[in-house]
Amino acid sequence: MINVKVKCFSQVKYALGVDVLTFELDENTTSIDLEKIIRKKAGKKLNNVPLRIAINQKYQKEETILQDADEVVFIPPVQGG
């Protein structure tokens, strides 16, 4: 098992109602697997919201296997006003 911290910002924070989540996941869990977990936890609040993924402060362009103690951020599109 691995432990991963997810920091929540913007629409993700509002959808989940928290700043930080910690997950205990199976080894070989990928960034895409974790995104599915986050979307399920958010219900329909993140439907049609594209999310970029950063792991340990580096953007990921492809599916990545998560490691113990990784910090993951799901980044929605920038909103302005």
C-alpha positions as CSV (number, residue, x, y, z in Angstrom):
1,M,0.0,0.0,0.0
2,I,1.0,3.6,-0.6
3,N,-0.1,6.9,0.9
4,V,-0.8,9.8,-1.4
5,K,-1.7,13.4,-0.5
6,V,-4.1,15.3,-2.8
7,K,-4.2,19.1,-2.6
8,C,-7.5,20.6,-3.7
9,F,-7.8,24.0,-5.4
10,S,-10.5,25.9,-7.1
11,Q,-13.3,23.8,-8.5
12,V,-11.9,20.6,-7.0
13,K,-11.9,22.2,-3.6
14,Y,-15.4,23.4,-4.0
15,A,-16.6,20.0,-5.3
16,L,-15.0,18.0,-2.4
17,G,-15.3,20.6,0.3
18,V,-11.7,20.1,1.6
19,D,-8.2,21.5,1.0
20,V,-6.3,18.2,1.4
21,L,-7.2,14.5,1.2
22,T,-5.0,11.6,2.0
23,F,-5.5,8.2,0.3
24,E,-4.1,4.8,1.0
25,L,-3.9,3.1,-2.4
26,D,-2.7,-0.1,-3.8
27,E,0.8,-0.2,-5.3
28,N,0.7,0.4,-9.1
29,T,-2.2,2.8,-8.8
30,T,-1.9,5.4,-11.5
31,S,-2.7,9.1,-11.8
32,I,-5.7,8.2,-14.0
33,D,-7.0,5.7,-11.3
34,L,-6.8,8.5,-8.7
35,E,-8.6,11.0,-11.0
36,K,-11.4,8.5,-11.3
37,I,-11.6,8.2,-7.5
38,I,-11.6,12.0,-7.1
39,R,-14.4,12.4,-9.8
40,K,-16.5,9.7,-8.1
41,K,-16.1,11.4,-4.7
42,A,-17.2,14.7,-6.2
43,G,-20.4,13.2,-7.7
44,K,-21.4,15.2,-10.8
45,K,-19.7,18.4,-9.6
46,L,-16.6,17.8,-11.8
47,N,-18.4,16.5,-14.9
48,N,-17.1,18.2,-18.0
49,V,-14.3,19.8,-16.1
50,P,-10.9,19.0,-17.7
51,L,-8.2,18.4,-15.1
52,R,-4.5,18.6,-15.5
53,I,-2.4,16.5,-13.1
54,A,0.7,17.6,-11.3
55,I,2.7,15.1,-9.2
56,N,5.3,16.5,-6.8
57,Q,4.9,19.9,-8.5
58,K,5.5,18.6,-12.0
59,Y,2.9,18.5,-14.7
60,Q,2.2,15.0,-16.1
61,K,1.4,14.6,-19.7
62,E,0.7,10.9,-19.5
63,E,-0.6,8.3,-17.0
64,T,1.9,7.9,-14.2
65,I,2.3,5.2,-11.5
66,L,2.0,6.8,-8.1
67,Q,4.6,6.3,-5.5
68,D,4.4,6.4,-1.7
69,A,4.3,10.0,-0.3
70,D,3.5,11.6,-3.7
71,E,1.7,14.9,-3.6
72,V,-0.9,15.2,-6.3
73,V,-2.8,18.2,-7.5
74,F,-5.7,18.2,-10.0
75,I,-5.7,21.5,-11.7
76,P,-8.9,22.8,-13.4
77,P,-8.9,25.4,-16.1
78,V,-7.9,28.9,-15.0
79,Q,-10.9,31.0,-14.2
80,G,-10.9,34.7,-14.5
81,G,-13.1,37.6,-13.7
